[in-house]
């Protein structure tokens, strides 16, 4: 082989290699595999049943693709579980967290933080499986490389579909039994229409021949008058209520804007002092009533002792006598009454007494008369003894 041929073969080989590299780079860029170059970390979770989850399945965080499943193996522990390894992009590590007891709030009123969880979901009803992650609370610490994430058991779509099928089958069976009881649609419609007319006829007969309110409204002429009277009384009551409402409004206006006692008690500056004084007066009256009721006094005797009624009667008689004597002194014609009303009579009597005192003969006569009167009184006293 000549040198020229070798040179051509080398050029062709280099060209083919370049085209292969260009095609690979194009496919690499188109498929979005540039994420393989990003920094990643690994988490793992355990499930009792992964529901057909395979390696390479997508891992999503709140619906966003963040990684993929790198392995699905049985757990090395004898706990009858499967361990799934998840490869997740490092830039999402801060959003995947796990809470511990130290992250719990001290106050019971605060809601506890929530950890991130992994769940196996299905794209559609019978689509591919993928791992769905939830974002954790920012109060918790991010999961590190190799940590275990909390998991939820996968939903068994087949089991739910089977249960739904059984329910639909039972519903169809129940529907068939109901159809057999009611018959065909035409028969059921006729029976229903017949029963409706029969019920309507019974209702009409009960209204016409019964003694109910509807019968009275339709056939009793006196009920119309009673209704009119009731409406009239209702109107009168409404008028009375309106008058009472105006009176209440006027009273409220007087209380709020007037200058009376009620306004002063509620809105006045001295209302509290006045209320306090009224309270003191009430307390004093209460204490006075208790003293009258409990202590032995004249008022207590007059009120609570029926045997002392004679005292009131005597006081009333004495008062009447004093009133009569006072009227006699003011309006009478006796010596004392004339002396009270006529000052000249008093002066004449005074002059007469003064003249008698100056007359020796008259004084001797009076003295003798007094002595004789005293002797007679003494002798009469001795005789009685």
Secondary structure as UniProt FT lines:
FT   HELIX           3..30
FT   TURN            31..32
FT   HELIX           33..37
FT   STRAND          40..47
FT   TURN            51..52
FT   TURN            55..56
FT   STRAND          58..61
FT   TURN            62..63
FT   STRAND          64..74
FT   STRAND          82..89
FT   HELIX           90..95
FT   STRAND          97..98
FT   HELIX           101..103
FT   TURN            108..109
FT   STRAND          117..122
FT   TURN            124..126
FT   STRAND          129..133
FT   TURN            138..139
FT   STRAND          141..142
FT   TURN            145..146
FT   STRAND          150..152
FT   HELIX           157..182
FT   HELIX           185..209
FT   HELIX           213..219
FT   HELIX           222..257
FT   HELIX           261..266
FT   TURN            269..270
FT   HELIX           271..294
FT   HELIX           298..304
FT   HELIX           306..308
FT   HELIX           309..331
FT   HELIX           335..341
FT   HELIX           343..358
FT   HELIX           360..384
//
